[in-house]
Amino acid sequence: MAPPADLRAWLALLEREGELVRVTAEVDPDLEVTEIVDRTVKAGGPALLFEHPKGSGHPLLINQFGTERRMCLAFDVQSLDDVAKKLEDVLEMQPPQGLVEKVRGLKKLKSIADSLPKTVRSGPVHDVVLTGDDVDLGVLPIQRCWPGDPAPFITLPAVITKDPRDGTRNVGMYRMQVRDRASTFMHWQLHKDGRADWLATEEGRIPVAVALGLDPVTCYAASAPLPKHLDELMFAGFLTGRPVELVKCRTIDLEVPANAEIVLEGYVDKDEPLGTEGPFGDHTGYYSPAEPFPVFHVTALTLRRDAIYPSIVVGKPPAEDAWLGKATERIFLPAVRQMVPEIVDYDLPVAGAFHNCVIVSIRKRFPGHARKVMHAIWGLGMLSLTKSIVVVDEWVDVHDYEEVFFRVGANVDPKRDVELAEGPLDHLDHAPTLQFLGGKLGIDATHKGPAEGTREWPEEIVMRDDIRELVDRRWHEYGIDVGSASGDGHSGRRLRQLLRR
Ligand SMILES: Cc1cc2nc3c(=O)[nH]c(=O)nc-3n(C[C@H](O)[C@H](O)[C@H](O)COP(=O)(O)O)c2cc1C
């Protein structure tokens, strides 16, 4: 098997796997869908295809990414770490020794070469092409998500632009508030690459295409924090093992995925005054305030026959976007380790909305090492926007929040082990006094010692291996029914391994 080739193959897979419910009742995209989806997501429920959204002839798909299992189905893997492994193999390529390694190396290089998007002559996204006065966004079941939202918002778009200076493509996921039949706002935030393309436009129009209803991996790729010069469509091709097929737009000089359900072609005019976008019930759990953003004018609306409209609701975590974020956390770990090799693992808690908190475990080798890692993270791509960092030792399971809390409680002297800094913050962070800039908190919860100015560090309590093995062997004799009763968790096992070295 391979990851699904388009949205319809994805829907068929979800249906076969019992992961999709078709809702036949008429449901209103104005707030009602949100309440249904919020309950479904928080219960770990299925993807939903609303077949009769009120006021539209197009079905609305939502919650396609809402569980770890569906995320793994999307990538056709057992665990999201398997996707990371594929990336790690390429990132860690060394000059090959011997014939076998050379052949293996060539295969890896070929997998990169095969990832390049491929332009084809035609595609189903042009089954229906509407231009000029025929463009009407009102035909789509676009959701108004929360009561304070002033209008419907397109929430799951892949926004395609090109850097006017060097022609490199960018694909980003930026919400779009509907203004009228043929225009929306374009919410590319301060630190985002689509905005950089727009700002690099000297004057006049920058062409913009918006693809809706893609295969799940390409859709995910739009949300991935790749460096600006890397094409998200190539990344998607690398992850699926299949080049993304593109067709030329009809009214602008850009290309779009041939199998998209819906495409909006258009432009943002550098010379047009900004409008007031928002407020919007955001993934922070609060409304982002209204702010000035540019207007996107739609010159063509192109559709597959019977096009399906995809949507997502963000809000107080956990929401569906949690799993898009977790995919990024896992997939980008090898790239993070390339920059900061002492990092063993990291976790961005969903409740921390991905920019508020990172827990990171490190192979600590010298005094001040935890602080070195904090500052490295505060200098690394989109992770630089992280507000708080907790650093733990390599044997601590960063995904076990009880365990992390234990380390913070047990190992931290707040006067000595807290690093306060200042730096750039997420566009949506409402807590700092100034927008975009504010305080950073680092907590060093690693073991320390006299080299870092503490008393002798006490020994951590760990049972001897032979006693554990004895109890494992005899467990059934004791008649105690507490599940597998494996004793300590991942961290205990990891610490014992390290002590044995
Ligand atoms: C569901 C969802 C909605 C998002 N909405 C926005 C948004 O409105 N504006 C924005 O700048 N980033 C938004 N993001 C985050 C960006 O998609 C993400 O930072 C991405 O890496 C941006 O691409 P870029 O690095 O090419 O700019 C959203 C992410 C998700 C998963």
The ligand as an SDF file (V2000), in Angstrom:
LIG
                    3D

 31 33  0  0  0  0  0  0  0  0999 V2000
   -5.3740   24.1800   10.7840 C   0  0  0  0  0  0  0  0  0  0  0  0
   -4.2600   25.1630   10.7010 C   0  0  0  0  0  0  0  0  0  0  0  0
   -4.5330   26.5070   10.5000 C   0  0  0  0  0  0  0  0  0  0  0  0
   -3.5010   27.4300   10.4140 C   0  0  0  0  0  0  0  0  0  0  0  0
   -3.8030   28.7400   10.2100 N   0  0  0  0  0  0  0  0  0  0  0  0
   -2.8000   29.6320   10.0600 C   0  0  0  0  0  0  0  0  0  0  0  0
   -3.0960   30.9850    9.7410 C   0  0  0  0  0  0  0  0  0  0  0  0
   -4.2450   31.3870    9.6240 O   0  0  0  0  0  0  0  0  0  0  0  0
   -2.0370   31.8330    9.5480 N   0  0  0  0  0  0  0  0  0  0  0  0
   -0.7350   31.4220    9.6530 C   0  0  0  0  0  0  0  0  0  0  0  0
    0.1720   32.2130    9.4280 O   0  0  0  0  0  0  0  0  0  0  0  0
   -0.4360   30.1380    9.9980 N   0  0  0  0  0  0  0  0  0  0  0  0
   -1.4340   29.2370   10.1790 C   0  0  0  0  0  0  0  0  0  0  0  0
   -1.1460   27.9390   10.4820 N   0  0  0  0  0  0  0  0  0  0  0  0
    0.2580   27.5280   10.6700 C   0  0  0  0  0  0  0  0  0  0  0  0
    0.9770   27.4270    9.3450 C   0  0  0  0  0  0  0  0  0  0  0  0
    0.2570   26.6530    8.4280 O   0  0  0  0  0  0  0  0  0  0  0  0
    2.3580   26.8190    9.5220 C   0  0  0  0  0  0  0  0  0  0  0  0
    3.1000   27.6810   10.3450 O   0  0  0  0  0  0  0  0  0  0  0  0
    3.0810   26.5970    8.2210 C   0  0  0  0  0  0  0  0  0  0  0  0
    4.3640   26.0910    8.4790 O   0  0  0  0  0  0  0  0  0  0  0  0
    3.2040   27.8680    7.4340 C   0  0  0  0  0  0  0  0  0  0  0  0
    3.8730   27.6320    6.2340 O   0  0  0  0  0  0  0  0  0  0  0  0
    5.1660   28.4780    5.8660 P   0  0  0  0  0  0  0  0  0  0  0  0
    6.2310   28.0180    6.8190 O   0  0  0  0  0  0  0  0  0  0  0  0
    5.4370   28.0720    4.4580 O   0  0  0  0  0  0  0  0  0  0  0  0
    4.7990   29.9000    6.0280 O   0  0  0  0  0  0  0  0  0  0  0  0
   -2.1680   26.9970   10.5600 C   0  0  0  0  0  0  0  0  0  0  0  0
   -1.8900   25.6460   10.7740 C   0  0  0  0  0  0  0  0  0  0  0  0
   -2.9160   24.7300   10.8500 C   0  0  0  0  0  0  0  0  0  0  0  0
   -2.5970   23.2840   11.0700 C   0  0  0  0  0  0  0  0  0  0  0  0
  1  2  1  0
  2  3  1  0
  2 30  2  0
  3  4  2  0
  4  5  1  0
  4 28  1  0
  5  6  2  0
  6  7  1  0
  6 13  1  0
  7  8  2  0
  7  9  1  0
  9 10  1  0
 10 11  2  0
 10 12  1  0
 12 13  2  0
 13 14  1  0
 14 15  1  0
 14 28  1  0
 15 16  1  0
 16 17  1  0
 16 18  1  0
 18 19  1  0
 18 20  1  0
 20 21  1  0
 20 22  1  0
 22 23  1  0
 23 24  1  0
 24 25  2  0
 24 26  1  0
 24 27  1  0
 28 29  2  0
 29 30  1  0
 30 31  1  0
M  END
$$$$
